[in-house]
Amino acid sequence: MLNELGRTGEAAASLWRAAQLNPNDADAAFNAALAFAGARQLRDAELALREAVRRNPRFHRAWYNLALLLAQANRAPEALTAIETAEKIEPAVADYPYARATILWQRGDRAAAAVAARRALEADPNHGPARAMLQPP
């Protein structure tokens, strides 16, 4: 309801409170993280994502979102570690090696980015962004 009213920060805080009341619920922490990110409260989003993966170390989607957030904050080494964790947990998700490819591309490591993009295409031959990354300019 708060989110619908445009009070995204309050909605995020409420979801975080719910996550604190359910200390074993990784999904609750993840939902709070997404709400914090939507409210542009990135420090709180990172805290909640880290809590989600602490509660469930195999929560690959939380590792992925943490990687995206860290990459956005120009913390590429940490982002790469997080995305590699997501990939190890769920290697069939093409978005994970593609995210790694974009981080590597932004760092200027075109060769490693191409390897990661090809890995994304192995997981999903129809992954358009990975295919586009491999096209000559």
MODADA-V730619 format. One record per backbone hydrogen bond with DSSP energy under -1.0 kcal/mol. NH is the residue of the N-H (numbers start at 1). CO is the residue of the C=O. If there is no record, write none. Layout:
NH & CO
NH & CO
//
This chain:
5 & 1
6 & 3
7 & 2
8 & 6
11 & 7
12 & 8
13 & 9
14 & 10
15 & 11
16 & 12
17 & 13
18 & 14
19 & 15
20 & 16
21 & 17
25 & 22
26 & 24
29 & 25
30 & 26
31 & 27
32 & 28
33 & 29
34 & 30
35 & 31
36 & 32
37 & 33
38 & 34
39 & 35
40 & 37
41 & 36
42 & 40
45 & 41
46 & 42
47 & 43
48 & 44
49 & 45
50 & 46
51 & 47
52 & 48
53 & 49
54 & 50
55 & 51
56 & 52
59 & 56
60 & 58
63 & 59
64 & 60
65 & 61
66 & 62
67 & 63
68 & 64
69 & 65
70 & 66
71 & 67
72 & 68
73 & 69
74 & 71
75 & 70
79 & 75
80 & 76
81 & 77
82 & 78
83 & 79
84 & 80
85 & 81
86 & 82
87 & 83
88 & 84
89 & 85
90 & 86
93 & 90
96 & 93
98 & 94
99 & 95
100 & 96
101 & 97
102 & 98
103 & 99
104 & 100
105 & 101
106 & 102
107 & 103
108 & 105
109 & 104
110 & 108
113 & 109
114 & 110
115 & 111
116 & 112
117 & 113
118 & 114
119 & 115
120 & 116
121 & 117
122 & 118
123 & 119
124 & 120
127 & 124
128 & 126
131 & 127
132 & 128
133 & 129
134 & 130
135 & 132
//
